[in-house]
Amino acid sequence: MKPFAYTRASDAQGAIQVVTRERTAKFLAGGTNLVDLMKEGVEQPDRLVDINRLEMARIEEQPDGSLRLGALARNSDTANHSLVRTRFPLVTQAILAGASGQLRNAATNGGNLMQRTRCFYFYDVNSRCNKREPGSGCDAIEGFNRIHAVFGASQQCIATYPGDMAQALYALDAVVRVRGQEGERTIPVTEFHRLPGDAPQQDTNLKHGELITAIDLPAASARFASRSYYLKVRDRASYAFALVSVAAALDVEGSQIRQARITLGSVAHKPWRAAEAERILTGGRADEATFRRAAEAAMQGAQPYEHNRYKVEMTKRAIVRALTVAAGGGVNA
């Protein structure tokens, strides 16, 4: 591991100033992803700014009925918070599907959004990777690409976003609150992550030095509480990243779907909202035939590679199953 300087921040503005001033400095919270990448030589910051003592760990209802999740709240605390479990169970399900209990006790909400891909070639510093070293090439395109993207990829990068919580946040139209040298701003979570394009090294639309302070779940999204489900398909039952995941949320009256949300995981460089599938579901009957039409629509335009063609059919089946469970009342988180 490359030697680095360490600073413990006592206030948010001071932390932001240090990271803004030093181009290779990074914020340190749970460290569950960043420290791993440092050990592998993928990330090589000259300074870590420890933000764990900042007052950003609260989970509180806001005057407008939204729920604010502090960026430094641990994943375990978020998943088990009574308001999250009752009003936004999709978030609880998604968090509990990720990593292990020990990691969820350390990982933070803000850090969860910032985690980087688990592409084999990204982690291997001897491989060509445009995300790690822009302009070097992408060995995944002609290599073993079983876990890679079928949507939104480019000739520069075909990696996928590995998280779980973000799929639920996308489905529920969450908003990310950030603070930088120029003040505070909000980013709809659907605009937080980037597709690779010609700049795969840029995972998010954060500016250097901007700090995530909180994530807001809008009150209106609580209407999906009784009919939502997070399905994660993986190689083993625990402590594994998704091959495919589906965050499904329905607002149903009688047998008619009033509104629908579907976000797919591990199929693109960012969580993938299936807009056309949502359109087909809205106003339709909550039955298998409708779900199958939505699944077909969701996978239109998929562009698999040699080793990940299975993802197209697997995702269709996962969508139908997730919608079926959600329509039936979901599951207890």
N, C-alpha and C positions, 0 to 999 in steps of 0.2 A: 504493500500500500504506500502511495506517495505521502510523504510528511505534509502536514497541514497545520495552520494556526487555528486556535479555538477561542471563540468569544461567547460569553454567556450574556444574552440580552436582558436588560431590566425593563425595557419599554419597547413598544412596537416601532415607534418612529426611529429610535436609535438603531434597531435591527435593520430597518429598511435602508437607512442611510449607509450603513456599513456594506450591505450587499450591493446597493446601487453603485457605490464608489468602486468596489472591487469586482471586475467582470467575471472572475472565476470563483467568487464566494457563493455559498449556498446556505439556505436556511436548514436547520436540523430540528426535527420534531421527534417522531418515533424512531426514525432511521431504519425501518424494516426493509426498505428498498434501497435507499441511498447508500447505506453502509455496505450492503451486499455488492453494489456496483463499484464502490471504492475498493473493496477487497479484490475484485476481479480486474481492476485497472481500467474499467470502463468510464467511471466518473473519477476525475482527478482535481477536485477543488483545492485551491490554495488556502481557503478559510471556511470553517463551518461556524455559523452563527446560531447558537442554541436558543430556541424561542420557547422552551418548555415552561418557563416561569411567567410567561405573559398571561394576562387574564382573558383567555379566549376559549375556555373549556365548558362554558355554560350551555345548557339546552333549555330554551325558554320560549314560551308562547308570547307572541307580539300582539299589540293592540288591534291589529287588523285580522287576527285569528291565525296568521301564519306561524310556523314553528321554526325557530332559529337554532341551528345546530352549530355550536362553536367549532372553529377549525381545529382546536386542540383537544376537543372531546375525544376520548378513546373510542375506537370502534365498538368495543364491548359495552361501554356505557351508553353509547348511542342506540345500539340494537336492543338493549334491555330497558331503555327509558319508557315509562308508562305511556307517555303521549305519542311516542314513535310507534310503539306496539299496537296501540288502539286506533290511531288515526292514519298512520302510514305503515302498515304491516309489511308492505312490499320492501321497504327499506330494511326492516329487521331481517326479513328472509334473505335478502341479497347479502347483507353483511355477514350473517351466520353461515352462508354458503362459502365464504372466503377463508383461505388460509387455515389457521389453527387457533384454538383458544388463547394460547400464549401470545401469538402474533397479534390477535385482535385486542389483547390487553395493552399492547404497546403502540399499535398503529393509530394514527389520528385521522380525523375526517378530511382535513386539508391534504395530508400526505397521501391518503388513499386516492384522491383525484389526480395527484401528481405522479403516481407510479408509472414506470416506464415499461416498455414491451419486454416479454420474455423470449423474444426471437433468439434461436440458438446462435445465429451469426452475430447478433448484437453483443451477446455475452462473450463471444470468443474473439479476443483482441487480435488473433492471427488471421481472422476472416475479413473479407471486404464488407464494409457496412457503411452506407451513406449516412445513416443516423448517427453513428459514432464518429465517422470521419468523412464529412461531406466531400463528394467527388471521387471516392475510392471505388465505388461500385456496390452491387448488391448480390452476394453469393446465394441468397435465398431463392432468387428467381429461377435459377437453374439447379438449385440444390434440393435438400430435403425440406419441402415446404408444407408438411402435413398440418401444421398449426396456423398457417398464414391466412391472409385476407382473401375474401372472394368479392368484396365491395370496396370501392374507394381507393384502391391501390394505385401506384404509379410506377414508372420504370425506375424510379429512385428508391422505392421502398414498398414491400408488401407485408410488413409486420402488422400485428393486431394489438389493440389495447387489452390488457390482461385483467382489469379489475372487475368487481361484481357490483359494489355499491352504486357506481355511476349509472349502470343500466336502470336501476330503480329511480335515481334522481332525474334521468332523462325522461322517463315515462311520466313522472309526476311534475314536470315543468319547473324544477327547482331553479333557484337563482344563486349564483356565487358572488359573495361580497369580497372585494379586494381593496387593499390600501397600498399606495405607493407614494413617491416623492410629490406627485401632483395632487394628492388627496385620495378620496375614496370613490369607487365606482362599482357598478354591478354588471355581471355578465350572465345572461341566460345560460344555464348549464349546457344546453344544446349547441352553444357557440363557444364553449370553453376549450374543447379539444380541437385539434386541426387534423385534416387529411394530409398525407405526406407531400403531394405535389412535387415541386422542385426544391423543397426545404424540409426534408424529413427529420432533420435534427431539432426542429421546433415542434414540440409535442402539443403545446397549448398556446392560447392567445394572451397569456400573461406577458407583461413587459418585465425585463430584468429588474429585480428589486421589488416587484410587487408581491405582497404577502396576502394569502387567503386568510380572511378573518372569520368568516362564517358562511354557512349555506342555509338559505331560506326555502322551506317547503310551503307553498301557497295554501291558504285555507281551502280554496276550491278543489284542490286535489284530494282532499279527505273524502270526497264522494266516491272514490274508488276503494275505500277501506275494506268493504265487505266482499269485494270480488276482484282480488288481485293475487298474483302468484309469480314467484321467481323460480324458473326451472334451469338447472345447471347440469349439462351433460359433460362428463369428464371421464378420464381413464380409470380413476379409482374413486371410492366413495368420499374421501376426505383429503384435505391438504393437496389439492391438485387444481391447476388452472383449467378453465372451461375449454372444451373443444368448440362448444356452442352453448349459448345461454339465451333465455328469453324472459324479459320482464313484461308481463301482461297485466293490464288493468282495464276493467269494464265498468260502465255505469249502465245498469239494466233496469228497465221497468217492465214488469210482466215477463214476456219473452223477447222484447225488443231492446236492442242495444242503442242507448242514447249517445254514448261517447265511448271511445276505445283508445287505448294507448298500447303500442308494442315497441319495445326496444330490444334489439338483438346484440348479443355480446360475442366477442372473439371471431367476428366475421369481417371486421374493418379496423382501420387505424384509430377509430374512436367508436363509442357506442353508436349503434346504427338505428335511428328511428325509422320504422317501416311505415311511411306516410301513406302509400297506396293501400296497404293492408288496413290501416286505420279507416281510410275512406270507405272501403268495402264493408267493414264491420258496422260503421255508423248507420243506424237506421235499419239494419238487418236483424234477422232472428238469431238468437243465441243458440245455434245448433251446429252440428258437425259439418253440414254442407257449407254453411257460411264460413266456418273456421277454415275449411279446406280451400275455399276460394281466396280467402285472405292470405293463407300460407303461400299459395301459388303466386299471388301478386307480390308478396314480400320478397320472393326470390327471383323475380324478373330482373334481368340485367346482371345477375351474378356472373363473375368471371373467375372460375377456379383455376388452380395450377395442377401440375401433374399429380401431386400426392394429397391434395385436399378436395378432390371432387366429391368425396363423401359428404362434405359439409352442406351441399345444396339440399340433398334429400333429408339429411339429418335435421337440418334447420326447419324444413317444412313440417316434419313430424313433431319436432319440439314445439313449434308454434301451435299446432292443433292441440297438443296435450296441455300446454300452458293455458290456452284459452278455455279448454274444457274444464280444467280444475278451477280456474278463476270464476267461470260462469256458475260453477256449482257451489261457490262460497269460499273458494280458496282453502287454505289450511291455517291452523294455528301456528304462529311463528315460534 
